[in-house]
């Protein structure tokens, strides 16, 4: 069995890194939005 092409491996790693970056960014935005909503809900009008 021959080793896969290093360029193919790198492109797959880049693809996975992009997906993980997007998921992490979405999680951060979600936590930030929830925090802002909780702060606003706790403030008296």
mmCIF entry with sequence, helices, sheets and N, C-alpha, C, O atoms, coordinates in Angstrom:
data_MODEL
# 
_entry.id   MODEL 
# 
_entity.id                         1 
_entity.type                       polymer 
_entity.pdbx_number_of_molecules   1 
# 
_entity_poly.entity_id                      1 
_entity_poly.type                           'polypeptide(L)' 
_entity_poly.nstd_linkage                   no 
_entity_poly.nstd_monomer                   no 
_entity_poly.pdbx_seq_one_letter_code       
;(UNK)(UNK)(UNK)(UNK)(UNK)(UNK)(UNK)(UNK)(UNK)(UNK)(UNK)(UNK)(UNK)(UNK)(UNK)(UNK)
(UNK)(UNK)(UNK)(UNK)(UNK)(UNK)(UNK)(UNK)(UNK)(UNK)(UNK)(UNK)(UNK)(UNK)(UNK)(UNK)
(UNK)(UNK)(UNK)(UNK)(UNK)(UNK)(UNK)(UNK)(UNK)(UNK)(UNK)(UNK)(UNK)
;
_entity_poly.pdbx_seq_one_letter_code_can   XXXXXXXXXXXXXXXXXXXXXXXXXXXXXXXXXXXXXXXXXXXXX 
_entity_poly.pdbx_strand_id                 A 
# 
loop_
_entity_poly_seq.entity_id 
_entity_poly_seq.num 
_entity_poly_seq.mon_id 
_entity_poly_seq.hetero 
1 1  UNK n 
1 2  UNK n 
1 3  UNK n 
1 4  UNK n 
1 5  UNK n 
1 6  UNK n 
1 7  UNK n 
1 8  UNK n 
1 9  UNK n 
1 10 UNK n 
1 11 UNK n 
1 12 UNK n 
1 13 UNK n 
1 14 UNK n 
1 15 UNK n 
1 16 UNK n 
1 17 UNK n 
1 18 UNK n 
1 19 UNK n 
1 20 UNK n 
1 21 UNK n 
1 22 UNK n 
1 23 UNK n 
1 24 UNK n 
1 25 UNK n 
1 26 UNK n 
1 27 UNK n 
1 28 UNK n 
1 29 UNK n 
1 30 UNK n 
1 31 UNK n 
1 32 UNK n 
1 33 UNK n 
1 34 UNK n 
1 35 UNK n 
1 36 UNK n 
1 37 UNK n 
1 38 UNK n 
1 39 UNK n 
1 40 UNK n 
1 41 UNK n 
1 42 UNK n 
1 43 UNK n 
1 44 UNK n 
1 45 UNK n 
# 
_struct_asym.id          A 
_struct_asym.entity_id   1 
# 
_struct_conf.conf_type_id            HELX_P 
_struct_conf.id                      HELX_P1 
_struct_conf.pdbx_PDB_helix_id       AA1 
_struct_conf.beg_label_comp_id       UNK 
_struct_conf.beg_label_asym_id       A 
_struct_conf.beg_label_seq_id        6 
_struct_conf.pdbx_beg_PDB_ins_code   ? 
_struct_conf.end_label_comp_id       UNK 
_struct_conf.end_label_asym_id       A 
_struct_conf.end_label_seq_id        42 
_struct_conf.pdbx_end_PDB_ins_code   ? 
_struct_conf.beg_auth_comp_id        UNK 
_struct_conf.beg_auth_asym_id        A 
_struct_conf.beg_auth_seq_id         6 
_struct_conf.end_auth_comp_id        UNK 
_struct_conf.end_auth_asym_id        A 
_struct_conf.end_auth_seq_id         42 
_struct_conf.pdbx_PDB_helix_class    1 
_struct_conf.details                 ? 
_struct_conf.pdbx_PDB_helix_length   37 
# 
_struct_conf_type.id          HELX_P 
_struct_conf_type.criteria    ? 
_struct_conf_type.reference   ? 
# 
loop_
_atom_site.group_PDB 
_atom_site.id 
_atom_site.type_symbol 
_atom_site.label_atom_id 
_atom_site.label_alt_id 
_atom_site.label_comp_id 
_atom_site.label_asym_id 
_atom_site.label_entity_id 
_atom_site.label_seq_id 
_atom_site.pdbx_PDB_ins_code 
_atom_site.Cartn_x 
_atom_site.Cartn_y 
_atom_site.Cartn_z 
_atom_site.occupancy 
_atom_site.B_iso_or_equiv 
_atom_site.pdbx_formal_charge 
_atom_site.auth_seq_id 
_atom_site.auth_comp_id 
_atom_site.auth_asym_id 
_atom_site.auth_atom_id 
_atom_site.pdbx_PDB_model_num 
ATOM 1   N N  . UNK A 1 1  ? 0.851   -1.182 0.000  1.00 0.00 ? 1  UNK A N  1 
ATOM 2   C CA . UNK A 1 1  ? 0.000   0.000  0.000  1.00 0.00 ? 1  UNK A CA 1 
ATOM 3   C C  . UNK A 1 1  ? 0.891   1.239  0.000  1.00 0.00 ? 1  UNK A C  1 
ATOM 4   O O  . UNK A 1 1  ? 1.755   1.373  0.866  1.00 0.00 ? 1  UNK A O  1 
ATOM 5   N N  . UNK A 1 2  ? 0.699   2.126  -0.937 1.00 0.00 ? 2  UNK A N  1 
ATOM 6   C CA . UNK A 1 2  ? 1.528   3.324  -1.033 1.00 0.00 ? 2  UNK A CA 1 
ATOM 7   C C  . UNK A 1 2  ? 0.967   4.428  -0.142 1.00 0.00 ? 2  UNK A C  1 
ATOM 8   O O  . UNK A 1 2  ? -0.220  4.465  0.182  1.00 0.00 ? 2  UNK A O  1 
ATOM 9   N N  . UNK A 1 3  ? 1.876   5.325  0.238  1.00 0.00 ? 3  UNK A N  1 
ATOM 10  C CA . UNK A 1 3  ? 1.454   6.451  1.068  1.00 0.00 ? 3  UNK A CA 1 
ATOM 11  C C  . UNK A 1 3  ? 0.664   7.447  0.230  1.00 0.00 ? 3  UNK A C  1 
ATOM 12  O O  . UNK A 1 3  ? 0.958   7.638  -0.950 1.00 0.00 ? 3  UNK A O  1 
ATOM 13  N N  . UNK A 1 4  ? -0.343  8.084  0.835  1.00 0.00 ? 4  UNK A N  1 
ATOM 14  C CA . UNK A 1 4  ? -1.109  9.092  0.091  1.00 0.00 ? 4  UNK A CA 1 
ATOM 15  C C  . UNK A 1 4  ? -0.233  10.298 -0.236 1.00 0.00 ? 4  UNK A C  1 
ATOM 16  O O  . UNK A 1 4  ? 0.786   10.540 0.411  1.00 0.00 ? 4  UNK A O  1 
ATOM 17  N N  . UNK A 1 5  ? -0.643  11.034 -1.232 1.00 0.00 ? 5  UNK A N  1 
ATOM 18  C CA . UNK A 1 5  ? 0.080   12.224 -1.676 1.00 0.00 ? 5  UNK A CA 1 
ATOM 19  C C  . UNK A 1 5  ? 0.088   13.276 -0.558 1.00 0.00 ? 5  UNK A C  1 
ATOM 20  O O  . UNK A 1 5  ? -0.964  13.583 0.002  1.00 0.00 ? 5  UNK A O  1 
ATOM 21  N N  . UNK A 1 6  ? 1.262   13.830 -0.228 1.00 0.00 ? 6  UNK A N  1 
ATOM 22  C CA . UNK A 1 6  ? 1.319   14.837 0.848  1.00 0.00 ? 6  UNK A CA 1 
ATOM 23  C C  . UNK A 1 6  ? 0.435   16.063 0.568  1.00 0.00 ? 6  UNK A C  1 
ATOM 24  O O  . UNK A 1 6  ? -0.120  16.649 1.498  1.00 0.00 ? 6  UNK A O  1 
ATOM 25  N N  . UNK A 1 7  ? 0.303   16.447 -0.695 1.00 0.00 ? 7  UNK A N  1 
ATOM 26  C CA . UNK A 1 7  ? -0.564  17.590 -1.017 1.00 0.00 ? 7  UNK A CA 1 
ATOM 27  C C  . UNK A 1 7  ? -2.018  17.272 -0.681 1.00 0.00 ? 7  UNK A C  1 
ATOM 28  O O  . UNK A 1 7  ? -2.754  18.134 -0.200 1.00 0.00 ? 7  UNK A O  1 
ATOM 29  N N  . UNK A 1 8  ? -2.423  16.038 -0.936 1.00 0.00 ? 8  UNK A N  1 
ATOM 30  C CA . UNK A 1 8  ? -3.791  15.620 -0.613 1.00 0.00 ? 8  UNK A CA 1 
ATOM 31  C C  . UNK A 1 8  ? -4.018  15.667 0.900  1.00 0.00 ? 8  UNK A C  1 
ATOM 32  O O  . UNK A 1 8  ? -5.064  16.118 1.366  1.00 0.00 ? 8  UNK A O  1 
ATOM 33  N N  . UNK A 1 9  ? -3.029  15.198 1.653  1.00 0.00 ? 9  UNK A N  1 
ATOM 34  C CA . UNK A 1 9  ? -3.139  15.217 3.117  1.00 0.00 ? 9  UNK A CA 1 
ATOM 35  C C  . UNK A 1 9  ? -3.253  16.651 3.613  1.00 0.00 ? 9  UNK A C  1 
ATOM 36  O O  . UNK A 1 9  ? -4.096  16.957 4.456  1.00 0.00 ? 9  UNK A O  1 
ATOM 37  N N  . UNK A 1 10 ? -2.401  17.531 3.088  1.00 0.00 ? 10 UNK A N  1 
ATOM 38  C CA . UNK A 1 10 ? -2.435  18.938 3.508  1.00 0.00 ? 10 UNK A CA 1 
ATOM 39  C C  . UNK A 1 10 ? -3.770  19.595 3.174  1.00 0.00 ? 10 UNK A C  1 
ATOM 40  O O  . UNK A 1 10 ? -4.306  20.357 3.979  1.00 0.00 ? 10 UNK A O  1 
ATOM 41  N N  . UNK A 1 11 ? -4.306  19.304 1.998  1.00 0.00 ? 11 UNK A N  1 
ATOM 42  C CA . UNK A 1 11 ? -5.587  19.923 1.630  1.00 0.00 ? 11 UNK A CA 1 
ATOM 43  C C  . UNK A 1 11 ? -6.709  19.422 2.538  1.00 0.00 ? 11 UNK A C  1 
ATOM 44  O O  . UNK A 1 11 ? -7.608  20.184 2.893  1.00 0.00 ? 11 UNK A O  1 
ATOM 45  N N  . UNK A 1 12 ? -6.658  18.154 2.912  1.00 0.00 ? 12 UNK A N  1 
ATOM 46  C CA . UNK A 1 12 ? -7.678  17.643 3.845  1.00 0.00 ? 12 UNK A CA 1 
ATOM 47  C C  . UNK A 1 12 ? -7.531  18.281 5.214  1.00 0.00 ? 12 UNK A C  1 
ATOM 48  O O  . UNK A 1 12 ? -8.526  18.608 5.862  1.00 0.00 ? 12 UNK A O  1 
ATOM 49  N N  . UNK A 1 13 ? -6.274  18.462 5.663  1.00 0.00 ? 13 UNK A N  1 
ATOM 50  C CA . UNK A 1 13 ? -6.050  19.101 6.957  1.00 0.00 ? 13 UNK A CA 1 
ATOM 51  C C  . UNK A 1 13 ? -6.544  20.544 6.939  1.00 0.00 ? 13 UNK A C  1 
ATOM 52  O O  . UNK A 1 13 ? -7.137  21.008 7.913  1.00 0.00 ? 13 UNK A O  1 
ATOM 53  N N  . UNK A 1 14 ? -6.303  21.257 5.838  1.00 0.00 ? 14 UNK A N  1 
ATOM 54  C CA . UNK A 1 14 ? -6.777  22.637 5.722  1.00 0.00 ? 14 UNK A CA 1 
ATOM 55  C C  . UNK A 1 14 ? -8.299  22.680 5.758  1.00 0.00 ? 14 UNK A C  1 
ATOM 56  O O  . UNK A 1 14 ? -8.890  23.558 6.387  1.00 0.00 ? 14 UNK A O  1 
ATOM 57  N N  . UNK A 1 15 ? -8.921  21.732 5.083  1.00 0.00 ? 15 UNK A N  1 
ATOM 58  C CA . UNK A 1 15 ? -10.386 21.687 5.085  1.00 0.00 ? 15 UNK A CA 1 
ATOM 59  C C  . UNK A 1 15 ? -10.937 21.455 6.479  1.00 0.00 ? 15 UNK A C  1 
ATOM 60  O O  . UNK A 1 15 ? -11.901 22.099 6.893  1.00 0.00 ? 15 UNK A O  1 
ATOM 61  N N  . UNK A 1 16 ? -10.314 20.522 7.205  1.00 0.00 ? 16 UNK A N  1 
ATOM 62  C CA . UNK A 1 16 ? -10.758 20.255 8.578  1.00 0.00 ? 16 UNK A CA 1 
ATOM 63  C C  . UNK A 1 16 ? -10.509 21.464 9.477  1.00 0.00 ? 16 UNK A C  1 
ATOM 64  O O  . UNK A 1 16 ? -11.327 21.784 10.339 1.00 0.00 ? 16 UNK A O  1 
ATOM 65  N N  . UNK A 1 17 ? -9.387  22.127 9.272  1.00 0.00 ? 17 UNK A N  1 
ATOM 66  C CA . UNK A 1 17 ? -9.064  23.301 10.091 1.00 0.00 ? 17 UNK A CA 1 
ATOM 67  C C  . UNK A 1 17 ? -10.087 24.409 9.855  1.00 0.00 ? 17 UNK A C  1 
ATOM 68  O O  . UNK A 1 17 ? -10.493 25.088 10.798 1.00 0.00 ? 17 UNK A O  1 
ATOM 69  N N  . UNK A 1 18 ? -10.502 24.594 8.616  1.00 0.00 ? 18 UNK A N  1 
ATOM 70  C CA . UNK A 1 18 ? -11.508 25.615 8.320  1.00 0.00 ? 18 UNK A CA 1 
ATOM 71  C C  . UNK A 1 18 ? -12.835 25.284 8.989  1.00 0.00 ? 18 UNK A C  1 
ATOM 72  O O  . UNK A 1 18 ? -13.480 26.165 9.558  1.00 0.00 ? 18 UNK A O  1 
ATOM 73  N N  . UNK A 1 19 ? -13.244 24.033 8.926  1.00 0.00 ? 19 UNK A N  1 
ATOM 74  C CA . UNK A 1 19 ? -14.505 23.622 9.552  1.00 0.00 ? 19 UNK A CA 1 
ATOM 75  C C  . UNK A 1 19 ? -14.430 23.840 11.062 1.00 0.00 ? 19 UNK A C  1 
ATOM 76  O O  . UNK A 1 19 ? -15.378 24.349 11.661 1.00 0.00 ? 19 UNK A O  1 
ATOM 77  N N  . UNK A 1 20 ? -13.319 23.460 11.677 1.00 0.00 ? 20 UNK A N  1 
ATOM 78  C CA . UNK A 1 20 ? -13.176 23.641 13.117 1.00 0.00 ? 20 UNK A CA 1 
ATOM 79  C C  . UNK A 1 20 ? -13.162 25.127 13.481 1.00 0.00 ? 20 UNK A C  1 
ATOM 80  O O  . UNK A 1 20 ? -13.731 25.516 14.501 1.00 0.00 ? 20 UNK A O  1 
ATOM 81  N N  . UNK A 1 21 ? -12.521 25.955 12.662 1.00 0.00 ? 21 UNK A N  1 
ATOM 82  C CA . UNK A 1 21 ? -12.497 27.397 12.919 1.00 0.00 ? 21 UNK A CA 1 
ATOM 83  C C  . UNK A 1 21 ? -13.906 27.978 12.835 1.00 0.00 ? 21 UNK A C  1 
ATOM 84  O O  . UNK A 1 21 ? -14.286 28.806 13.662 1.00 0.00 ? 21 UNK A O  1 
ATOM 85  N N  . UNK A 1 22 ? -14.674 27.552 11.847 1.00 0.00 ? 22 UNK A N  1 
ATOM 86  C CA . UNK A 1 22 ? -16.051 28.035 11.715 1.00 0.00 ? 22 UNK A CA 1 
ATOM 87  C C  . UNK A 1 22 ? -16.907 27.598 12.906 1.00 0.00 ? 22 UNK A C  1 
ATOM 88  O O  . UNK A 1 22 ? -17.691 28.386 13.436 1.00 0.00 ? 22 UNK A O  1 
ATOM 89  N N  . UNK A 1 23 ? -16.753 26.345 13.319 1.00 0.00 ? 23 UNK A N  1 
ATOM 90  C CA . UNK A 1 23 ? -17.527 25.861 14.461 1.00 0.00 ? 23 UNK A CA 1 
ATOM 91  C C  . UNK A 1 23 ? -17.148 26.605 15.739 1.00 0.00 ? 23 UNK A C  1 
ATOM 92  O O  . UNK A 1 23 ? -18.016 26.969 16.532 1.00 0.00 ? 23 UNK A O  1 
ATOM 93  N N  . UNK A 1 24 ? -15.852 26.829 15.934 1.00 0.00 ? 24 UNK A N  1 
ATOM 94  C CA . UNK A 1 24 ? -15.410 27.546 17.123 1.00 0.00 ? 24 UNK A CA 1 
ATOM 95  C C  . UNK A 1 24 ? -15.916 28.987 17.105 1.00 0.00 ? 24 UNK A C  1 
ATOM 96  O O  . UNK A 1 24 ? -16.373 29.506 18.124 1.00 0.00 ? 24 UNK A O  1 
ATOM 97  N N  . UNK A 1 25 ? -15.832 29.624 15.947 1.00 0.00 ? 25 UNK A N  1 
ATOM 98  C CA . UNK A 1 25 ? -16.335 30.994 15.829 1.00 0.00 ? 25 UNK A CA 1 
ATOM 99  C C  . UNK A 1 25 ? -17.825 31.072 16.095 1.00 0.00 ? 25 UNK A C  1 
ATOM 100 O O  . UNK A 1 25 ? -18.290 31.995 16.764 1.00 0.00 ? 25 UNK A O  1 
ATOM 101 N N  . UNK A 1 26 ? -18.583 30.106 15.575 1.00 0.00 ? 26 UNK A N  1 
ATOM 102 C CA . UNK A 1 26 ? -20.030 30.090 15.803 1.00 0.00 ? 26 UNK A CA 1 
ATOM 103 C C  . UNK A 1 26 ? -20.337 29.883 17.288 1.00 0.00 ? 26 UNK A C  1 
ATOM 104 O O  . UNK A 1 26 ? -21.270 30.484 17.820 1.00 0.00 ? 26 UNK A O  1 
ATOM 105 N N  . UNK A 1 27 ? -19.560 29.043 17.950 1.00 0.00 ? 27 UNK A N  1 
ATOM 106 C CA . UNK A 1 27 ? -19.759 28.804 19.377 1.00 0.00 ? 27 UNK A CA 1 
ATOM 107 C C  . UNK A 1 27 ? -19.489 30.072 20.188 1.00 0.00 ? 27 UNK A C  1 
ATOM 108 O O  . UNK A 1 27 ? -20.244 30.405 21.102 1.00 0.00 ? 27 UNK A O  1 
ATOM 109 N N  . UNK A 1 28 ? -18.406 30.776 19.848 1.00 0.00 ? 28 UNK A N  1 
ATOM 110 C CA . UNK A 1 28 ? -18.066 32.009 20.552 1.00 0.00 ? 28 UNK A CA 1 
ATOM 111 C C  . UNK A 1 28 ? -19.168 33.046 20.370 1.00 0.00 ? 28 UNK A C  1 
ATOM 112 O O  . UNK A 1 28 ? -19.568 33.707 21.329 1.00 0.00 ? 28 UNK A O  1 
ATOM 113 N N  . UNK A 1 29 ? -19.657 33.189 19.142 1.00 0.00 ? 29 UNK A N  1 
ATOM 114 C CA . UNK A 1 29 ? -20.733 34.151 18.879 1.00 0.00 ? 29 UNK A CA 1 
ATOM 115 C C  . UNK A 1 29 ? -21.994 33.765 19.644 1.00 0.00 ? 29 UNK A C  1 
ATOM 116 O O  . UNK A 1 29 ? -22.680 34.632 20.185 1.00 0.00 ? 29 UNK A O  1 
ATOM 117 N N  . UNK A 1 30 ? -22.302 32.480 19.691 1.00 0.00 ? 30 UNK A N  1 
ATOM 118 C CA . UNK A 1 30 ? -23.478 32.013 20.424 1.00 0.00 ? 30 UNK A CA 1 
ATOM 119 C C  . UNK A 1 30 ? -23.367 32.328 21.911 1.00 0.00 ? 30 UNK A C  1 
ATOM 120 O O  . UNK A 1 30 ? -24.317 32.830 22.513 1.00 0.00 ? 30 UNK A O  1 
ATOM 121 N N  . UNK A 1 31 ? -22.219 32.038 22.502 1.00 0.00 ? 31 UNK A N  1 
ATOM 122 C CA . UNK A 1 31 ? -22.020 32.320 23.934 1.00 0.00 ? 31 UNK A CA 1 
ATOM 123 C C  . UNK A 1 31 ? -22.113 33.822 24.192 1.00 0.00 ? 31 UNK A C  1 
ATOM 124 O O  . UNK A 1 31 ? -22.715 34.252 25.176 1.00 0.00 ? 31 UNK A O  1 
ATOM 125 N N  . UNK A 1 32 ? -21.511 34.618 23.301 1.00 0.00 ? 32 UNK A N  1 
ATOM 126 C CA . UNK A 1 32 ? -21.574 36.078 23.449 1.00 0.00 ? 32 UNK A CA 1 
ATOM 127 C C  . UNK A 1 32 ? -23.015 36.569 23.384 1.00 0.00 ? 32 UNK A C  1 
ATOM 128 O O  . UNK A 1 32 ? -23.425 37.393 24.201 1.00 0.00 ? 32 UNK A O  1 
ATOM 129 N N  . UNK A 1 33 ? -23.786 36.072 22.420 1.00 0.00 ? 33 UNK A N  1 
ATOM 130 C CA . UNK A 1 33 ? -25.177 36.500 22.271 1.00 0.00 ? 33 UNK A CA 1 
ATOM 131 C C  . UNK A 1 33 ? -26.014 36.101 23.485 1.00 0.00 ? 33 UNK A C  1 
ATOM 132 O O  . UNK A 1 33 ? -26.853 36.876 23.945 1.00 0.00 ? 33 UNK A O  1 
ATOM 133 N N  . UNK A 1 34 ? -25.788 34.908 23.995 1.00 0.00 ? 34 UNK A N  1 
ATOM 134 C CA . UNK A 1 34 ? -26.530 34.464 25.179 1.00 0.00 ? 34 UNK A CA 1 
ATOM 135 C C  . UNK A 1 34 ? -26.169 35.342 26.379 1.00 0.00 ? 34 UNK A C  1 
ATOM 136 O O  . UNK A 1 34 ? -27.038 35.718 27.166 1.00 0.00 ? 34 UNK A O  1 
ATOM 137 N N  . UNK A 1 35 ? -24.879 35.665 26.512 1.00 0.00 ? 35 UNK A N  1 
ATOM 138 C CA . UNK A 1 35 ? -24.449 36.516 27.629 1.00 0.00 ? 35 UNK A CA 1 
ATOM 139 C C  . UNK A 1 35 ? -25.097 37.890 27.546 1.00 0.00 ? 35 UNK A C  1 
ATOM 140 O O  . UNK A 1 35 ? -25.585 38.408 28.551 1.00 0.00 ? 35 UNK A O  1 
ATOM 141 N N  . UNK A 1 36 ? -25.104 38.480 26.363 1.00 0.00 ? 36 UNK A N  1 
ATOM 142 C CA . UNK A 1 36 ? -25.728 39.794 26.183 1.00 0.00 ? 36 UNK A CA 1 
ATOM 143 C C  . UNK A 1 36 ? -27.225 39.718 26.508 1.00 0.00 ? 36 UNK A C  1 
ATOM 144 O O  . UNK A 1 36 ? -27.766 40.609 27.163 1.00 0.00 ? 36 UNK A O  1 
ATOM 145 N N  . UNK A 1 37 ? -27.887 38.661 26.052 1.00 0.00 ? 37 UNK A N  1 
ATOM 146 C CA . UNK A 1 37 ? -29.323 38.515 26.321 1.00 0.00 ? 37 UNK A CA 1 
ATOM 147 C C  . UNK A 1 37 ? -29.586 38.379 27.822 1.00 0.00 ? 37 UNK A C  1 
ATOM 148 O O  . UNK A 1 37 ? -30.552 38.947 28.332 1.00 0.00 ? 37 UNK A O  1 
ATOM 149 N N  . UNK A 1 38 ? -28.735 37.633 28.534 1.00 0.00 ? 38 UNK A N  1 
ATOM 150 C CA . UNK A 1 38 ? -28.927 37.473 29.975 1.00 0.00 ? 38 UNK A CA 1 
ATOM 151 C C  . UNK A 1 38 ? -28.676 38.782 30.711 1.00 0.00 ? 38 UNK A C  1 
ATOM 152 O O  . UNK A 1 38 ? -29.382 39.104 31.667 1.00 0.00 ? 38 UNK A O  1 
ATOM 153 N N  . UNK A 1 39 ? -27.672 39.537 30.269 1.00 0.00 ? 39 UNK A N  1 
ATOM 154 C CA . UNK A 1 39 ? -27.387 40.815 30.910 1.00 0.00 ? 39 UNK A CA 1 
ATOM 155 C C  . UNK A 1 39 ? -28.554 41.773 30.719 1.00 0.00 ? 39 UNK A C  1 
ATOM 156 O O  . UNK A 1 39 ? -28.979 42.442 31.662 1.00 0.00 ? 39 UNK A O  1 
ATOM 157 N N  . UNK A 1 40 ? -29.070 41.836 29.494 1.00 0.00 ? 40 UNK A N  1 
ATOM 158 C CA . UNK A 1 40 ? -30.192 42.735 29.210 1.00 0.00 ? 40 UNK A CA 1 
ATOM 159 C C  . UNK A 1 40 ? -31.446 42.309 29.973 1.00 0.00 ? 40 UNK A C  1 
ATOM 160 O O  . UNK A 1 40 ? -32.196 43.159 30.452 1.00 0.00 ? 40 UNK A O  1 
ATOM 161 N N  . UNK A 1 41 ? -31.678 41.004 30.091 1.00 0.00 ? 41 UNK A N  1 
ATOM 162 C CA . UNK A 1 41 ? -32.861 40.527 30.799 1.00 0.00 ? 41 UNK A CA 1 
ATOM 163 C C  . UNK A 1 41 ? -32.769 40.836 32.298 1.00 0.00 ? 41 UNK A C  1 
ATOM 164 O O  . UNK A 1 41 ? -33.792 41.018 32.957 1.00 0.00 ? 41 UNK A O  1 
ATOM 165 N N  . UNK A 1 42 ? -31.569 40.894 32.826 1.00 0.00 ? 42 UNK A N  1 
ATOM 166 C CA . UNK A 1 42 ? -31.378 41.146 34.256 1.00 0.00 ? 42 UNK A CA 1 
ATOM 167 C C  . UNK A 1 42 ? -31.455 42.612 34.623 1.00 0.00 ? 42 UNK A C  1 
ATOM 168 O O  . UNK A 1 42 ? -31.579 42.940 35.803 1.00 0.00 ? 42 UNK A O  1 
ATOM 169 N N  . UNK A 1 43 ? -31.384 43.496 33.657 1.00 0.00 ? 43 UNK A N  1 
ATOM 170 C CA . UNK A 1 43 ? -31.403 44.935 33.945 1.00 0.00 ? 43 UNK A CA 1 
ATOM 171 C C  . UNK A 1 43 ? -32.833 45.423 34.129 1.00 0.00 ? 43 UNK A C  1 
ATOM 172 O O  . UNK A 1 43 ? -33.713 45.079 33.339 1.00 0.00 ? 43 UNK A O  1 
ATOM 173 N N  . UNK A 1 44 ? -33.070 46.217 35.159 1.00 0.00 ? 44 UNK A N  1 
ATOM 174 C CA . UNK A 1 44 ? -34.415 46.796 35.306 1.00 0.00 ? 44 UNK A CA 1 
ATOM 175 C C  . UNK A 1 44 ? -34.646 47.878 34.271 1.00 0.00 ? 44 UNK A C  1 
ATOM 176 O O  . UNK A 1 44 ? -33.726 48.616 33.919 1.00 0.00 ? 44 UNK A O  1 
ATOM 177 N N  . UNK A 1 45 ? -35.863 47.974 33.787 1.00 0.00 ? 45 UNK A N  1 
ATOM 178 C CA . UNK A 1 45 ? -36.172 48.960 32.736 1.00 0.00 ? 45 UNK A CA 1 
ATOM 179 C C  . UNK A 1 45 ? -36.573 50.257 33.354 1.00 0.00 ? 45 UNK A C  1 
ATOM 180 O O  . UNK A 1 45 ? -36.872 51.214 32.641 1.00 0.00 ? 45 UNK A O  1 
# 
